[in-house]
């Protein structure tokens, strides 16, 4: 399985590129487009560390908005991006309570 590590910004949709380069990336309104982008990454076998890290930070500060399935996909993508160490970095960002509530996330951690 080939996974393209962190695509250049021109490979990500323009609206996400704009979002990730602005302070708005950490507003709760950014969650939905970032979650949709995770689904696109899974479908297209791509990996965007910066976008996934921004989503993990949003989950850190708004845990009530966290979708367990999307968080599991983000962690799985990061673990597959070896030897980058992204998986371990995300585990430090995401609160343990969010990982503990999802059986799949617990297995990935």
N, C-alpha and C positions, 0 to 999 in steps of 0.2 A: 504494500500500500504506500503510494507516494503522497506525502503531505508537503505542500509548499510552505516552508516556514515564513513567518512574517512577510506578507506580500508588500511590495512597495506601495506607497500611498496611491499611485495611479491604478492599482488593481482593486482597491476598495471603492465602493460607490462614493461619488462626489459629496453627497450630503453627509455621509459618515466621516469622510475626510475633514470636512468643514467642522463637524461636531467635535471630532477628536482634537482639533487644533484650537478649540475655543474653551473658555471657562465653563460653558454650558454642558460639557461632557459629564460633569458631576451633579447635574440637576436630576431629580427623579423623572423628568420627562424624557431623559435620554435612555431610560431602561428599555422601553419598547423597541426602538430602532436597533439598539445593541443586541437585544435578544433575537430579533429577526435576522440580524447579521450572523449570529452564532449558527442559526439554522442553515443559512446560506453557506457558511464555512463547512458545515458537516456535509451538505449536499454536494458541494463543489470540491471537496477534499482539499481545502485550504486551511491555513492557520494564520491568524492575525493576533499576535501577542498583545499589542497595544490596545486593541479594541476589547479583547477579553479581560485584560487587566482593569480597564476602565469599568467594565460591567461588574467585575468582582468587587471593586471599590464601592460602587453604588450599592451592591448587596450588603457590604459591610455597614454602610450608613443608613440603609433603609431595608432592614432584614424582612420586614413584613411584605415587601414586594418581590422577594426572592422566589423564583420558580426552581424547585429541586431538580427537575429534569434538565433544565438549561444549565444550572450550575454543574451538574454531573457531566454534561457535554463539554463545558469549558475546562473542567479538570481533566477529562479524558484527552482532549486535544492538547493540553499543556503537557501531560505525561508522555504523549506520543512524540513530542517535539524534542526528544532527547538529542544530545546531552545538554540542551540549553538550561535545564534546571527550572523551567517556568512552572512546572507542577508544584515544586516545593515553595517557590515564591508565592504562588497563589494561595497555598495552604496557610501561609502566614497572614495573608490579607483577609481571607474569608473567616468569619467568626466560627469557632468550634461548634457552637449551637446549631448553625446552619448545616454543617457537615453531619452532625450527629442525628439530625431529624430525617435525613435521607439515607436509606439503606445502601443505595448505589454510591453515593458520595463517601459513605463510611468505608466501603470496599476500596474505593479509589485512593483514599487517604491512607 
